[in-house]
Structure formats: structure tokens, C-alpha cells
Amino acid sequence: MLFTVTNAAHRLELWLNRTLGRPYHFLLGLGIVIEIVQHCRELPEKLDNAGIVRTALAIVLFAALLLHQVGELDEHTERREDRVD
């Protein structure tokens, strides 16, 4: 079952990448940035309780996802430039 779900997600990812390309990566990156900003805004409220650890971990995760997304966008741009040349 897990293989079926991950395989379907992978096929959907490939289709979205081929169909939308750079705008798709831009939208994903924008969503991640919005999540990071939202968590940073909530940070002062969570300083009073144990939620600070969970919020910090979420910010680190979103930063890693953003870094990955920027890398994917760079790879997509390089492949596109190779096809044009």
C-alpha cells in the first residue's frame, strides 16, 4: 500500500514538473516561505510554554524544504538551458 501511494505521488510530481515547470517550483517555494514567516510570527506566543521546541523544529524543517526547493529549481533551470543550447 505504501509503495502504491509513494509511486502515485512520484508520478504526480513528475507530471506537475513537466506541465508547470518553474512556476510549480516557485509556488512550492512561496508556500514554504509563507509557512516559515507564519511560524516566526507565532514564535513570541510560544516562548512562554514548551511549544518553542516544536516551533523551532518546524522552522528548521521548512528551511530545509526551502533549500531543497531552491536546489530543484536550479536543476530545472540547468536542464532547460541544456535543451536550448
JOKA-V866529 format. One line per field, one symbol per residue. ss: DSSP state (h for helix, s for strand, l for the rest). phi: phi as a letter, one per 30 degrees, with the letter a starting at -180 (. if undefined). psi: psi as a letter, one per 40 degrees, with the letter a starting at -180 (. if undefined). A space follows every 10 residues. Layout:
# JOKA-V866529
ss = ???
phi = ???
psi = ???
This chain:
# JOKA-V866529
ss = lhhhhhhhhh hhhhhhhhhh lhhhhhhhhh hhhhhhhhhh hhhhhhllll hhhhhhhhhh hhhhhhhhhh hhhhhhhhhh hhhhl
phi = .ddddddddd dddddddddc ideddddddd dddddddddd ddeedcddbd dddddddddd dddddddddd dddddddddd ddddd
psi = dddddddddd dddddddddd bddddddddd dddddddddd dedddeddae eddddddddd dddddddddd dddddddddd dddd.
